[in-house]
Amino acid sequence: MTKKLAAVATTLALATVMTFALAVPNAHAAAGKKVDCAKVMEELNAGKKQKEVAKDLDTTVYQVRKCKKAAAGAAKEAPAPAAPAASPAPAGAK
């Protein structure tokens, strides 16, 4: 009786683990795929949420965050536009 109970408990535990393994999406679904960060930023700037962008572009939220962080870093490194030079004073002004 104890062996039979142990076998049933083991089978149920294995079935439970397999159910959760199949139900949880693969965290590495985008492994090996290049993410088009320009497209990601275009979608984010259009007002979509990170989760929506990840789903639409078949990638992960982590990859979307990486693109967003890279874009923010690139914006900081870009030189600020030069201020317009002061125009010379009119000829008759003192």
C-alpha positions, 0 to 999 in steps of 0.5 A: 500500500505504501509503495502504491501511494508513493507511486501515485504521489510521484506521478501527480507531482510529475504531472503538476511540474509538467503542467506548469512547465508548459503553461509558463512561457519560455523566458528565452523565446527571443534568444538568438533573434536580433531586435530592431530597436528603432522599431521598438522605440517607434512603437513606444513613442507611439504610446504603446506599453512595453508588454504590448511592444514585446508581444507585437514584435515577438520579443521579450519585455527585457529586450524592449527595456534594453532598447529603451535604455540604449536609446536613452544612453544615446540621447545623453551622448549626442551633442547638444545643438549649437546655440545660434550665434548672437547677431551683430548690433545694427550699424546705428546702435550704440 
